Amino acid sequence: MSPTNSNAGGLRSSLRTVILVVLSLFVFHLGRGWARGLVEGNYLIGIVGLILVLAPIVWFLLIIKDEYF
């Protein structure tokens, strides 16, 4: 018999959150490497990298704003 007070919904939600955070950190790390192109003179890759760095930060700030304010 399965328990009536199952916590499977909470596990799915936390797993999804962990996956999103890991993917966001990967995008941030990739963008940080590409943003170095601004210093090296490769401006197109640098600007794309800067956008990739800022996108997860803005996304997290929007989540925090919606959750707490």
PDB file of N, CA, C and O in Angstrom:
ATOM      1  N   MET A   1       0.839  -1.174   0.000  1.00  0.00           N
ATOM      2  CA  MET A   1       0.000   0.000   0.000  1.00  0.00           C
ATOM      3  C   MET A   1       0.887   1.241   0.000  1.00  0.00           C
ATOM      4  O   MET A   1       1.925   1.286   0.659  1.00  0.00           O
ATOM      5  N   SER A   2       0.461   2.217  -0.736  1.00  0.00           N
ATOM      6  CA  SER A   2       1.227   3.462  -0.753  1.00  0.00           C
ATOM      7  C   SER A   2       0.714   4.387   0.345  1.00  0.00           C
ATOM      8  O   SER A   2      -0.476   4.389   0.660  1.00  0.00           O
ATOM      9  N   PRO A   3       1.608   5.161   0.918  1.00  0.00           N
ATOM     10  CA  PRO A   3       1.173   6.082   1.966  1.00  0.00           C
ATOM     11  C   PRO A   3       0.293   7.182   1.385  1.00  0.00           C
ATOM     12  O   PRO A   3       0.498   7.622   0.254  1.00  0.00           O
ATOM     13  N   THR A   4      -0.674   7.614   2.158  1.00  0.00           N
ATOM     14  CA  THR A   4      -1.583   8.655   1.686  1.00  0.00           C
ATOM     15  C   THR A   4      -0.937  10.036   1.772  1.00  0.00           C
ATOM     16  O   THR A   4      -1.381  10.973   1.108  1.00  0.00           O
ATOM     17  N   ASN A   5       0.100  10.163   2.580  1.00  0.00           N
ATOM     18  CA  ASN A   5       0.772  11.446   2.758  1.00  0.00           C
ATOM     19  C   ASN A   5       2.097  11.417   2.007  1.00  0.00           C
ATOM     20  O   ASN A   5       3.162  11.492   2.620  1.00  0.00           O
ATOM     21  N   SER A   6       2.036  11.309   0.684  1.00  0.00           N
ATOM     22  CA  SER A   6       3.231  11.185  -0.137  1.00  0.00           C
ATOM     23  C   SER A   6       3.882  12.547  -0.350  1.00  0.00           C
ATOM     24  O   SER A   6       3.199  13.570  -0.415  1.00  0.00           O
ATOM     25  N   ASN A   7       5.199  12.550  -0.456  1.00  0.00           N
ATOM     26  CA  ASN A   7       5.962  13.781  -0.658  1.00  0.00           C
ATOM     27  C   ASN A   7       6.554  13.822  -2.062  1.00  0.00           C
ATOM     28  O   ASN A   7       7.560  14.498  -2.277  1.00  0.00           O
ATOM     29  N   ALA A   8       5.957  13.118  -3.024  1.00  0.00           N
ATOM     30  CA  ALA A   8       6.496  13.054  -4.381  1.00  0.00           C
ATOM     31  C   ALA A   8       6.396  14.403  -5.085  1.00  0.00           C
ATOM     32  O   ALA A   8       7.272  14.743  -5.880  1.00  0.00           O
ATOM     33  N   GLY A   9       5.368  15.165  -4.814  1.00  0.00           N
ATOM     34  CA  GLY A   9       5.233  16.482  -5.441  1.00  0.00           C
ATOM     35  C   GLY A   9       6.339  17.422  -5.025  1.00  0.00           C
ATOM     36  O   GLY A   9       6.848  18.186  -5.845  1.00  0.00           O
ATOM     37  N   GLY A  10       6.715  17.377  -3.771  1.00  0.00           N
ATOM     38  CA  GLY A  10       7.805  18.218  -3.285  1.00  0.00           C
ATOM     39  C   GLY A  10       9.142  17.811  -3.860  1.00  0.00           C
ATOM     40  O   GLY A  10       9.996  18.661  -4.113  1.00  0.00           O
ATOM     41  N   LEU A  11       9.335  16.517  -4.071  1.00  0.00           N
ATOM     42  CA  LEU A  11      10.583  16.041  -4.651  1.00  0.00           C
ATOM     43  C   LEU A  11      10.716  16.463  -6.104  1.00  0.00           C
ATOM     44  O   LEU A  11      11.804  16.827  -6.550  1.00  0.00           O
ATOM     45  N   ARG A  12       9.614  16.418  -6.844  1.00  0.00           N
ATOM     46  CA  ARG A  12       9.653  16.852  -8.239  1.00  0.00           C
ATOM     47  C   ARG A  12       9.960  18.332  -8.332  1.00  0.00           C
ATOM     48  O   ARG A  12      10.725  18.758  -9.198  1.00  0.00           O
ATOM     49  N   SER A  13       9.380  19.104  -7.461  1.00  0.00           N
ATOM     50  CA  SER A  13       9.609  20.540  -7.473  1.00  0.00           C
ATOM     51  C   SER A  13      11.050  20.874  -7.122  1.00  0.00           C
ATOM     52  O   SER A  13      11.668  21.724  -7.763  1.00  0.00           O
ATOM     53  N   SER A  14      11.588  20.207  -6.105  1.00  0.00           N
ATOM     54  CA  SER A  14      12.962  20.506  -5.719  1.00  0.00           C
ATOM     55  C   SER A  14      13.947  20.003  -6.765  1.00  0.00           C
ATOM     56  O   SER A  14      14.980  20.636  -6.983  1.00  0.00           O
ATOM     57  N   LEU A  15      13.655  18.880  -7.419  1.00  0.00           N
ATOM     58  CA  LEU A  15      14.520  18.385  -8.483  1.00  0.00           C
ATOM     59  C   LEU A  15      14.525  19.352  -9.662  1.00  0.00           C
ATOM     60  O   LEU A  15      15.574  19.624 -10.246  1.00  0.00           O
ATOM     61  N   ARG A  16      13.362  19.862 -10.003  1.00  0.00           N
ATOM     62  CA  ARG A  16      13.282  20.846 -11.084  1.00  0.00           C
ATOM     63  C   ARG A  16      14.067  22.096 -10.737  1.00  0.00           C
ATOM     64  O   ARG A  16      14.743  22.656 -11.600  1.00  0.00           O
ATOM     65  N   THR A  17      13.993  22.542  -9.503  1.00  0.00           N
ATOM     66  CA  THR A  17      14.728  23.724  -9.065  1.00  0.00           C
ATOM     67  C   THR A  17      16.227  23.484  -9.148  1.00  0.00           C
ATOM     68  O   THR A  17      16.971  24.356  -9.597  1.00  0.00           O
ATOM     69  N   VAL A  18      16.674  22.317  -8.721  1.00  0.00           N
ATOM     70  CA  VAL A  18      18.104  21.997  -8.779  1.00  0.00           C
ATOM     71  C   VAL A  18      18.584  21.964 -10.221  1.00  0.00           C
ATOM     72  O   VAL A  18      19.662  22.475 -10.524  1.00  0.00           O
ATOM     73  N   ILE A  19      17.804  21.372 -11.112  1.00  0.00           N
ATOM     74  CA  ILE A  19      18.184  21.319 -12.521  1.00  0.00           C
ATOM     75  C   ILE A  19      18.263  22.721 -13.110  1.00  0.00           C
ATOM     76  O   ILE A  19      19.203  23.027 -13.843  1.00  0.00           O
ATOM     77  N   LEU A  20      17.299  23.573 -12.804  1.00  0.00           N
ATOM     78  CA  LEU A  20      17.327  24.948 -13.317  1.00  0.00           C
ATOM     79  C   LEU A  20      18.511  25.729 -12.782  1.00  0.00           C
ATOM     80  O   LEU A  20      19.119  26.508 -13.516  1.00  0.00           O
ATOM     81  N   VAL A  21      18.848  25.537 -11.522  1.00  0.00           N
ATOM     82  CA  VAL A  21      19.987  26.244 -10.944  1.00  0.00           C
ATOM     83  C   VAL A  21      21.297  25.771 -11.580  1.00  0.00           C
ATOM     84  O   VAL A  21      22.167  26.587 -11.883  1.00  0.00           O
ATOM     85  N   VAL A  22      21.438  24.471 -11.780  1.00  0.00           N
ATOM     86  CA  VAL A  22      22.661  23.950 -12.392  1.00  0.00           C
ATOM     87  C   VAL A  22      22.798  24.449 -13.832  1.00  0.00           C
ATOM     88  O   VAL A  22      23.889  24.838 -14.249  1.00  0.00           O
ATOM     89  N   LEU A  23      21.711  24.440 -14.586  1.00  0.00           N
ATOM     90  CA  LEU A  23      21.763  24.958 -15.953  1.00  0.00           C
ATOM     91  C   LEU A  23      22.065  26.455 -15.982  1.00  0.00           C
ATOM     92  O   LEU A  23      22.801  26.923 -16.851  1.00  0.00           O
ATOM     93  N   SER A  24      21.507  27.199 -15.044  1.00  0.00           N
ATOM     94  CA  SER A  24      21.785  28.635 -14.981  1.00  0.00           C
ATOM     95  C   SER A  24      23.244  28.904 -14.628  1.00  0.00           C
ATOM     96  O   SER A  24      23.857  29.821 -15.173  1.00  0.00           O
ATOM     97  N   LEU A  25      23.795  28.113 -13.726  1.00  0.00           N
ATOM     98  CA  LEU A  25      25.210  28.274 -13.389  1.00  0.00           C
ATOM     99  C   LEU A  25      26.108  27.909 -14.570  1.00  0.00           C
ATOM    100  O   LEU A  25      27.147  28.536 -14.777  1.00  0.00           O
ATOM    101  N   PHE A  26      25.710  26.897 -15.344  1.00  0.00           N
ATOM    102  CA  PHE A  26      26.467  26.541 -16.539  1.00  0.00           C
ATOM    103  C   PHE A  26      26.443  27.682 -17.556  1.00  0.00           C
ATOM    104  O   PHE A  26      27.478  28.029 -18.125  1.00  0.00           O
ATOM    105  N   VAL A  27      25.265  28.264 -17.786  1.00  0.00           N
ATOM    106  CA  VAL A  27      25.152  29.394 -18.721  1.00  0.00           C
ATOM    107  C   VAL A  27      25.972  30.578 -18.211  1.00  0.00           C
ATOM    108  O   VAL A  27      26.632  31.257 -18.997  1.00  0.00           O
ATOM    109  N   PHE A  28      25.935  30.827 -16.910  1.00  0.00           N
ATOM    110  CA  PHE A  28      26.712  31.925 -16.327  1.00  0.00           C
ATOM    111  C   PHE A  28      28.209  31.688 -16.542  1.00  0.00           C
ATOM    112  O   PHE A  28      28.933  32.603 -16.934  1.00  0.00           O
ATOM    113  N   HIS A  29      28.666  30.475 -16.287  1.00  0.00           N
ATOM    114  CA  HIS A  29      30.084  30.160 -16.442  1.00  0.00           C
ATOM    115  C   HIS A  29      30.518  30.257 -17.908  1.00  0.00           C
ATOM    116  O   HIS A  29      31.593  30.778 -18.205  1.00  0.00           O
ATOM    117  N   LEU A  30      29.691  29.762 -18.811  1.00  0.00           N
ATOM    118  CA  LEU A  30      29.988  29.856 -20.238  1.00  0.00           C
ATOM    119  C   LEU A  30      30.038  31.315 -20.679  1.00  0.00           C
ATOM    120  O   LEU A  30      30.951  31.719 -21.400  1.00  0.00           O
ATOM    121  N   GLY A  31      29.069  32.096 -20.251  1.00  0.00           N
ATOM    122  CA  GLY A  31      29.040  33.517 -20.603  1.00  0.00           C
ATOM    123  C   GLY A  31      30.215  34.279 -20.037  1.00  0.00           C
ATOM    124  O   GLY A  31      30.731  35.198 -20.675  1.00  0.00           O
ATOM    125  N   ARG A  32      30.646  33.903 -18.837  1.00  0.00           N
ATOM    126  CA  ARG A  32      31.799  34.580 -18.227  1.00  0.00           C
ATOM    127  C   ARG A  32      33.056  34.355 -19.061  1.00  0.00           C
ATOM    128  O   ARG A  32      33.866  35.266 -19.232  1.00  0.00           O
ATOM    129  N   GLY A  33      33.212  33.154 -19.571  1.00  0.00           N
ATOM    130  CA  GLY A  33      34.358  32.874 -20.433  1.00  0.00           C
ATOM    131  C   GLY A  33      34.279  33.636 -21.741  1.00  0.00           C
ATOM    132  O   GLY A  33      35.283  34.157 -22.226  1.00  0.00           O
ATOM    133  N   TRP A  34      33.098  33.700 -22.306  1.00  0.00           N
ATOM    134  CA  TRP A  34      32.929  34.416 -23.575  1.00  0.00           C
ATOM    135  C   TRP A  34      33.031  35.920 -23.385  1.00  0.00           C
ATOM    136  O   TRP A  34      33.485  36.624 -24.287  1.00  0.00           O
ATOM    137  N   ALA A  35      32.620  36.425 -22.233  1.00  0.00           N
ATOM    138  CA  ALA A  35      32.686  37.871 -21.987  1.00  0.00           C
ATOM    139  C   ALA A  35      34.126  38.344 -21.929  1.00  0.00           C
ATOM    140  O   ALA A  35      34.392  39.536 -22.088  1.00  0.00           O
ATOM    141  N   ARG A  36      35.048  37.440 -21.706  1.00  0.00           N
ATOM    142  CA  ARG A  36      36.464  37.786 -21.720  1.00  0.00           C
ATOM    143  C   ARG A  36      36.875  38.276 -23.105  1.00  0.00           C
ATOM    144  O   ARG A  36      37.904  38.937 -23.246  1.00  0.00           O
ATOM    145  N   GLY A  37      36.087  37.959 -24.121  1.00  0.00           N
ATOM    146  CA  GLY A  37      36.360  38.426 -25.475  1.00  0.00           C
ATOM    147  C   GLY A  37      36.313  39.933 -25.596  1.00  0.00           C
ATOM    148  O   GLY A  37      36.940  40.492 -26.496  1.00  0.00           O
ATOM    149  N   LEU A  38      35.584  40.612 -24.710  1.00  0.00           N
ATOM    150  CA  LEU A  38      35.569  42.079 -24.734  1.00  0.00           C
ATOM    151  C   LEU A  38      36.959  42.636 -24.457  1.00  0.00           C
ATOM    152  O   LEU A  38      37.372  43.624 -25.065  1.00  0.00           O
ATOM    153  N   VAL A  39      37.667  42.009 -23.549  1.00  0.00           N
ATOM    154  CA  VAL A  39      39.014  42.464 -23.201  1.00  0.00           C
ATOM    155  C   VAL A  39      40.003  42.114 -24.303  1.00  0.00           C
ATOM    156  O   VAL A  39      40.943  42.865 -24.566  1.00  0.00           O
ATOM    157  N   GLU A  40      39.790  40.979 -24.941  1.00  0.00           N
ATOM    158  CA  GLU A  40      40.731  40.497 -25.952  1.00  0.00           C
ATOM    159  C   GLU A  40      40.473  41.090 -27.333  1.00  0.00           C
ATOM    160  O   GLU A  40      41.245  40.835 -28.257  1.00  0.00           O
ATOM    161  N   GLY A  41      39.419  41.865 -27.498  1.00  0.00           N
ATOM    162  CA  GLY A  41      39.139  42.513 -28.769  1.00  0.00           C
ATOM    163  C   GLY A  41      38.112  41.794 -29.631  1.00  0.00           C
ATOM    164  O   GLY A  41      37.781  42.288 -30.709  1.00  0.00           O
ATOM    165  N   ASN A  42      37.599  40.659 -29.206  1.00  0.00           N
ATOM    166  CA  ASN A  42      36.569  39.941 -29.950  1.00  0.00           C
ATOM    167  C   ASN A  42      35.212  40.400 -29.404  1.00  0.00           C
ATOM    168  O   ASN A  42      34.650  39.780 -28.501  1.00  0.00           O
ATOM    169  N   TYR A  43      34.703  41.491 -29.967  1.00  0.00           N
ATOM    170  CA  TYR A  43      33.557  42.165 -29.381  1.00  0.00           C
ATOM    171  C   TYR A  43      32.242  41.410 -29.559  1.00  0.00           C
ATOM    172  O   TYR A  43      31.380  41.473 -28.683  1.00  0.00           O
ATOM    173  N   LEU A  44      32.070  40.705 -30.663  1.00  0.00           N
ATOM    174  CA  LEU A  44      30.816  39.986 -30.876  1.00  0.00           C
ATOM    175  C   LEU A  44      30.641  38.867 -29.844  1.00  0.00           C
ATOM    176  O   LEU A  44      29.589  38.756 -29.215  1.00  0.00           O
ATOM    177  N   ILE A  45      31.662  38.054 -29.678  1.00  0.00           N
ATOM    178  CA  ILE A  45      31.605  36.981 -28.673  1.00  0.00           C
ATOM    179  C   ILE A  45      31.510  37.587 -27.275  1.00  0.00           C
ATOM    180  O   ILE A  45      30.809  37.048 -26.419  1.00  0.00           O
ATOM    181  N   GLY A  46      32.200  38.692 -27.032  1.00  0.00           N
ATOM    182  CA  GLY A  46      32.161  39.340 -25.723  1.00  0.00           C
ATOM    183  C   GLY A  46      30.778  39.838 -25.355  1.00  0.00           C
ATOM    184  O   GLY A  46      30.345  39.690 -24.213  1.00  0.00           O
ATOM    185  N   ILE A  47      30.084  40.426 -26.314  1.00  0.00           N
ATOM    186  CA  ILE A  47      28.737  40.932 -26.034  1.00  0.00           C
ATOM    187  C   ILE A  47      27.766  39.778 -25.805  1.00  0.00           C
ATOM    188  O   ILE A  47      26.912  39.853 -24.921  1.00  0.00           O
ATOM    189  N   VAL A  48      27.891  38.710 -26.595  1.00  0.00           N
ATOM    190  CA  VAL A  48      27.044  37.529 -26.386  1.00  0.00           C
ATOM    191  C   VAL A  48      27.320  36.942 -25.008  1.00  0.00           C
ATOM    192  O   VAL A  48      26.390  36.553 -24.301  1.00  0.00           O
ATOM    193  N   GLY A  49      28.582  36.876 -24.626  1.00  0.00           N
ATOM    194  CA  GLY A  49      28.937  36.372 -23.306  1.00  0.00           C
ATOM    195  C   GLY A  49      28.396  37.243 -22.193  1.00  0.00           C
ATOM    196  O   GLY A  49      27.937  36.735 -21.170  1.00  0.00           O
ATOM    197  N   LEU A  50      28.446  38.552 -22.384  1.00  0.00           N
ATOM    198  CA  LEU A  50      27.905  39.467 -21.376  1.00  0.00           C
ATOM    199  C   LEU A  50      26.402  39.270 -21.209  1.00  0.00           C
ATOM    200  O   LEU A  50      25.890  39.314 -20.090  1.00  0.00           O
ATOM    201  N   ILE A  51      25.705  39.057 -22.300  1.00  0.00           N
ATOM    202  CA  ILE A  51      24.263  38.780 -22.224  1.00  0.00           C
ATOM    203  C   ILE A  51      24.013  37.463 -21.499  1.00  0.00           C
ATOM    204  O   ILE A  51      23.091  37.359 -20.690  1.00  0.00           O
ATOM    205  N   LEU A  52      24.843  36.448 -21.793  1.00  0.00           N
ATOM    206  CA  LEU A  52      24.684  35.163 -21.116  1.00  0.00           C
ATOM    207  C   LEU A  52      24.985  35.258 -19.623  1.00  0.00           C
ATOM    208  O   LEU A  52      24.407  34.521 -18.824  1.00  0.00           O
ATOM    209  N   VAL A  53      25.879  36.154 -19.246  1.00  0.00           N
ATOM    210  CA  VAL A  53      26.179  36.341 -17.825  1.00  0.00           C
ATOM    211  C   VAL A  53      25.023  37.052 -17.125  1.00  0.00           C
ATOM    212  O   VAL A  53      24.652  36.689 -16.009  1.00  0.00           O
ATOM    213  N   LEU A  54      24.465  38.046 -17.771  1.00  0.00           N
ATOM    214  CA  LEU A  54      23.426  38.852 -17.131  1.00  0.00           C
ATOM    215  C   LEU A  54      22.060  38.167 -17.119  1.00  0.00           C
ATOM    216  O   LEU A  54      21.252  38.438 -16.231  1.00  0.00           O
ATOM    217  N   ALA A  55      21.783  37.293 -18.076  1.00  0.00           N
ATOM    218  CA  ALA A  55      20.461  36.663 -18.165  1.00  0.00           C
ATOM    219  C   ALA A  55      20.097  35.856 -16.918  1.00  0.00           C
ATOM    220  O   ALA A  55      19.002  36.052 -16.391  1.00  0.00           O
ATOM    221  N   PRO A  56      20.953  34.956 -16.416  1.00  0.00           N
ATOM    222  CA  PRO A  56      20.564  34.225 -15.198  1.00  0.00           C
ATOM    223  C   PRO A  56      20.439  35.128 -13.975  1.00  0.00           C
ATOM    224  O   PRO A  56      19.606  34.882 -13.103  1.00  0.00           O
ATOM    225  N   ILE A  57      21.258  36.162 -13.909  1.00  0.00           N
ATOM    226  CA  ILE A  57      21.180  37.087 -12.766  1.00  0.00           C
ATOM    227  C   ILE A  57      19.838  37.802 -12.766  1.00  0.00           C
ATOM    228  O   ILE A  57      19.180  37.895 -11.730  1.00  0.00           O
ATOM    229  N   VAL A  58      19.434  38.304 -13.919  1.00  0.00           N
ATOM    230  CA  VAL A  58      18.149  39.001 -14.025  1.00  0.00           C
ATOM    231  C   VAL A  58      17.007  38.030 -13.743  1.00  0.00           C
ATOM    232  O   VAL A  58      16.036  38.392 -13.078  1.00  0.00           O
ATOM    233  N   TRP A  59      17.115  36.802 -14.241  1.00  0.00           N
ATOM    234  CA  TRP A  59      16.073  35.807 -14.008  1.00  0.00           C
ATOM    235  C   TRP A  59      15.916  35.502 -12.523  1.00  0.00           C
ATOM    236  O   TRP A  59      14.796  35.447 -12.014  1.00  0.00           O
ATOM    237  N   PHE A  60      17.042  35.302 -11.823  1.00  0.00           N
ATOM    238  CA  PHE A  60      16.972  35.049 -10.383  1.00  0.00           C
ATOM    239  C   PHE A  60      16.400  36.245  -9.631  1.00  0.00           C
ATOM    240  O   PHE A  60      15.619  36.063  -8.697  1.00  0.00           O
ATOM    241  N   LEU A  61      16.768  37.453 -10.017  1.00  0.00           N
ATOM    242  CA  LEU A  61      16.218  38.636  -9.356  1.00  0.00           C
ATOM    243  C   LEU A  61      14.712  38.757  -9.575  1.00  0.00           C
ATOM    244  O   LEU A  61      13.985  39.161  -8.667  1.00  0.00           O
ATOM    245  N   LEU A  62      14.243  38.412 -10.763  1.00  0.00           N
ATOM    246  CA  LEU A  62      12.802  38.442 -11.018  1.00  0.00           C
ATOM    247  C   LEU A  62      12.074  37.393 -10.188  1.00  0.00           C
ATOM    248  O   LEU A  62      10.978  37.653  -9.691  1.00  0.00           O
ATOM    249  N   ILE A  63      12.664  36.218 -10.033  1.00  0.00           N
ATOM    250  CA  ILE A  63      12.057  35.183  -9.193  1.00  0.00           C
ATOM    251  C   ILE A  63      11.981  35.645  -7.748  1.00  0.00           C
ATOM    252  O   ILE A  63      10.956  35.469  -7.089  1.00  0.00           O
ATOM    253  N   ILE A  64      13.059  36.234  -7.257  1.00  0.00           N
ATOM    254  CA  ILE A  64      13.078  36.717  -5.865  1.00  0.00           C
ATOM    255  C   ILE A  64      12.060  37.833  -5.693  1.00  0.00           C
ATOM    256  O   ILE A  64      11.366  37.879  -4.677  1.00  0.00           O
ATOM    257  N   LYS A  65      11.957  38.735  -6.666  1.00  0.00           N
ATOM    258  CA  LYS A  65      10.996  39.826  -6.562  1.00  0.00           C
ATOM    259  C   LYS A  65       9.563  39.297  -6.530  1.00  0.00           C
ATOM    260  O   LYS A  65       8.747  39.762  -5.734  1.00  0.00           O
ATOM    261  N   ASP A  66       9.258  38.328  -7.390  1.00  0.00           N
ATOM    262  CA  ASP A  66       7.904  37.767  -7.418  1.00  0.00           C
ATOM    263  C   ASP A  66       7.597  36.990  -6.121  1.00  0.00           C
ATOM    264  O   ASP A  66       6.451  36.965  -5.671  1.00  0.00           O
ATOM    265  N   GLU A  67       8.600  36.371  -5.539  1.00  0.00           N
ATOM    266  CA  GLU A  67       8.379  35.548  -4.364  1.00  0.00           C
ATOM    267  C   GLU A  67       8.238  36.370  -3.077  1.00  0.00           C
ATOM    268  O   GLU A  67       7.409  36.050  -2.226  1.00  0.00           O
ATOM    269  N   TYR A  68       9.033  37.411  -2.936  1.00  0.00           N
ATOM    270  CA  TYR A  68       9.093  38.100  -1.660  1.00  0.00           C
ATOM    271  C   TYR A  68       8.529  39.525  -1.654  1.00  0.00           C
ATOM    272  O   TYR A  68       8.312  40.091  -0.583  1.00  0.00           O
ATOM    273  N   PHE A  69       8.291  40.107  -2.820  1.00  0.00           N
ATOM    274  CA  PHE A  69       7.809  41.496  -2.828  1.00  0.00           C
ATOM    275  C   PHE A  69       6.482  41.617  -3.523  1.00  0.00           C
ATOM    276  O   PHE A  69       5.933  42.714  -3.620  1.00  0.00           O
TER     277      PHE A  69
END
